[in-house]
Amino acid sequence: MLEVKEEELKKILPSDGPSIDEVKRYLEKYNDEYIVIKCGGSVLVDQNLFNIFIKDITTLNKLGFIPIIVHGGGKRISNKLNELGIKSEFIKGLRVTGKETN
């Protein structure tokens, strides 16, 4: 990760975001970690969400991180399960299905 000075942080971070001190704590905590971000299908079809997503990725990159982006595919999975008549439920945001989906 890059060494980012406080003056640079003020230029990089959005004005309505977390405080500089909070950001510094996260930078130190996650200095040697991978940043993996799941990009759901909604982000790809909603221009406003997509713009925010790209802005956030750009900010992480300016802070010295190299984010890894993965696509969730949840809508496509839901559509296929519905098409096959297979019920799924969500518990704390995680899809739960029966043995027939293994």
N, C-alpha and C positions, 0 to 999 in steps of 0.2 A: 504494500500500500504506500501511496505517496505521503510525504510529510506535508501536511496542509497547515498553513499559518492561520491565525484567527482572522486576519484581514481578508484572506482568501475565502474562508468559510462564510464570512458575511456576504461576499459577492455571489457565492455558489448557492447558498441555502435560500429557500423561499422565505419571504417575510412572515408568512403565517404558519411557519413550521416550528419545530422544537427549538429550544434555546441552544446557544453555542455550547454551553457546558454539557448539556445532555448529548449533543452530537459528538463531542469530544470523548465522552464516556463510551459511546457505542463504537467509535473509531478504534479506541484502545482495546475494547472487548473483542471485536471481530476482526482485528488487524490481520490475523493469519487464517481466517476462515473463508470458505467459499460462500458466495451469496447466490442462492438458488431461488428463482422467482417463478411461480406458476402463473402463466398467462391464460386465463380462461377465455372461452369463446366470446363472451360478452364484450371483452376488451377489443376484440378484432372486428366487431360489427358496429360498435358505438364510437363515432369519431371523437367525441369529447373524452371518453374513457381512454381511448387509444392515445390521444394527445397527452393526457396526464401520465399515462404509463411511460411513454417515451421521455417525457420531462424527468420523471423519477429515475429512469435508467441512466439518463444523461448526468443527473446529479451524482448518482453512485459512481459513475465512471470518473467524473471530475474529482471525486474524493479519493480516487485511486483503486477502487474495486473493479473487478471484471465480472459483472453479473452473468449468471448462467440462466438462460430463459428456457422453460419447458412449457409445453402446451398441455392443458388438462384434458380437453376433449370431452368434458362432461355432457354437453348438450347432445353431441353425436351419440354417446353411449346411452343417454336417456331415450333418445329417439329410437335407437335399435332395440333396446329392451322393451319399450312400449309396442313396437312393431311385432315383437315376438311374444307379447303378452306376459312378460316377466316383470313381476313387481319388485321395486327396490324402494328402500327407505333411507333416510339420512339421519345419522346419529352424530351429533356434534360436528356436522359438516362432512362426515365421511359416508360414502355410499355403502349400504349393506344389502347384499342380495343372497339368495339361496344357493344351494349346491349346483343347480342347473346352469349357473353362469361360469363355473370353473372350467 
